[in-house]
Amino acid sequence: MSKFKLAMIQMAVGISKPDNLAKAVKFIQEASSSGASIITLPECFNSPYGTKYFPEYAESIPGGPSTEALSKAAKENSVYIVGGSIPEKDGDRLYNTCAVFNPKGELITKHRKVHLFDINVPGKIRFQESEVLSPGESLTMFSTPYCTIGVGICYDIRFAEMAQIYSNKGCSLLLYPGAFNMTTGPAHWEAIQRARALDNQVFVATASPARDENADYVAWGHSSVVDPWGTVISKTEEKEGVIYANIDLSRLEEVRKMIPITKQKRYDLYQPATLALKKIRQDDLYDSH
C-alpha cells in the first residue's frame, strides 16, 4: 500500500482529564469517519502542559485511563493511533510518553521523550522539563502496512541526528506531537519541520494542542504535514480542529531519484559525517516493535 490518509488532531486541552479524553476520542472518531488510517494526537493531550501538572496527571502505561481510552478507540475505529503524549509514571520517575496502538487496540510501542525541553530565552520564556521529568533512553519506530514510522516528541525534532537515524533505519514518515510556544513557534516551528523533511527526504508531520491564551503555557498551534520536497501540504492555524494529508509514498521515491542523497553516497562523500555518526550507538538508542 503506497497511499494512505493521515490525520493530525489539534485539540484544546483543559483541566479536566475525563473531558480531555472524551474530546480526544470524539476527534478520533471524526478522523476515522473521514478515512484516516493513522491518527495522531498532540503532546500532553490529557493534561495542561506544565511541570506543576505532570505529577498530578501522570499514570501508568499501559493500565491508566488515557491509554485504556486510546486502546478502545483504536479497536472500535480500526485505526492506528499515535497517542500524542501523556505524563507517564513508572516507579518513582515521570516521563513525557507517547503510546502507539494498532487497529486491534494493542499497545505496540511507546516513546519516551528523549530530549527534555529545558530552555531559557531572557525576557521571553523559561521552561525546565527536567525539574520533574526523566528523559527517555531510546528512539522508537513502528511498522504499518503502509510504511515504517519514527516517533519523536516536540523538542526531539530539533535534533537532526535523531531524524537521520530514523531515515537510515527505513522510516518514510516522522511524527512529532509537539507544543511549541509563542516565542519558538513563530520563529522555528515550520522551519524545523521542513528542514527534517528535506534533510532526510521523508514526510514529517506535527500535532500541536490548540492555542489557549488563558493557559499557563500558550501553544503556537499550526499542526502541519510536510512532504519530502519540503512543501507544506497541510496545516492549520491556532484553533481546534483536524488536518488531513493524503500520503503518497511514491512521492518519496520520486524526490530521492531527482536529488539522490542516499545513505551510501552521503557517507562516501562526507567521511567526517560518517565518523561522527558512528559515535552514536544506534542500536542502544533504537527501540523497534
Disulfide bonds with the S-S distance in Angstrom:
none
